[in-house]
Amino acid sequence: MMKEVLEVLSPKPGDVVVDGTVGLGGHAARMCDMIAPEGTLLAFDRDPEMLAEAELRLASKQTVKRIYFNQDFRTAAHELAARSLYANGILLDLGYNSAQVDDPTRAFSFKHDVPLDMRFNPALGEPATAKVNRMSQVQLETAIFELADEKWAGPISRQIVERRKTQPLRTTNDLVECVLAAIPPRAREKRIHPATRTFMAIRILTNDELEGLDDALFALAGRLADGGTLVVLSFHSGEDRIVKQAFRQLADNGFTDLTRKPLVPGSSEISRNSRSRSTKLRAIRKPVSAGNGIPACLGSAS
Ligand SMILES: C[S@@+](CC[C@H](N)C(=O)[O-])C[C@H]1O[C@@H](n2cnc3c(N)ncnc32)[C@H](O)[C@@H]1O
């Protein structure tokens, strides 16, 4: 949803923008063109490989000051504050990108049989195997159901727990086999692979993707310049629910909710990129008269 993101953010020459999930730098490259000359881009990605790709791609944007952080965007409000900056535009394009899915070493997809790691930053935290081999059946069931709306979460979590009694899960195939053993062939959806939802849930769990997302949104809203815009692209209902509720609270506190109904991709974008079918774009704008900072009731805007 490149066009929609740029239209809503509408960056201007000299602006300060934050790309909290820079990925391969597609959105950031376009934003750099629009904030040049003398704009500033703060680019974040948890994945060091993605950040390196983005740096390469943005190397030619010399008239823009570019600052890179191999960090979670949950630190972005703090980094803005440390530089006494307020952002005119902030973008969070949540989730993972196709380069990560297609990388056979990363285990984001079940297409390759590799160690089940799934971390955005393989140097931090623990791999997915640690969670699937340690969590209780109830915890796994709740996570797979709540994070991915998987209605077979009960049988899948039981299969995982049964299987690890004889041997811990180690690879992507081990997890796929648990899913296939849990969902009878006649009940499988034709549109997506039966393991799609379970992989999504375990990835979200491994990277604590929803943990503190609402606090991060409030903190980022607090670092918007007057008239500045925060845009979030989410890919599943759990994420979108958090964004929607946070934006509703911000709207109750003087911000303008630009998307009471989220923007969604058109049919041509979905046919070009089937992953985009569940994308929702939400945006909030700080009014010109709001002053800096956000009301204390919305949490700390560091
Ligand atoms: C959908 S992609 C972004 C694509 C990007 N907009 C582009 O144009 O190439 C999401 C990126 O966000 C990163 N990411 C996911 N969660 C993150 C977080 N909490 N903090 C920072 N980066 C994150 C992923 O590593 C991935 O590279």
The ligand as an ORCA input file, in Angstrom:
! r2SCAN-3c Opt
* xyz 0 1
  C       6.776     -5.753      6.349
  S       8.481     -5.529      6.578
  C       8.740     -3.844      6.189
  C       8.926     -3.576      4.739
  C       9.326     -2.146      4.442
  N       8.250     -1.223      4.717
  C       9.832     -1.993      3.030
  O       9.352     -1.096      2.322
  O      10.718     -2.756      2.619
  C       8.647     -5.532      8.303
  C      10.055     -5.349      8.809
  O       9.948     -4.968     10.167
  C      10.915     -5.641     10.937
  N      10.334     -5.685     12.281
  C       9.319     -6.454     12.725
  N       9.017     -6.133     13.985
  C       9.863     -5.144     14.361
  C      10.027     -4.376     15.548
  N       9.257     -4.596     16.625
  N      10.971     -3.412     15.561
  C      11.751     -3.182     14.471
  N      11.643     -3.889     13.328
  C      10.705     -4.851     13.265
  C      11.120     -6.968     10.255
  O      12.418     -7.463     10.506
  C      10.935     -6.589      8.773
  O      12.166     -6.288      8.169
*
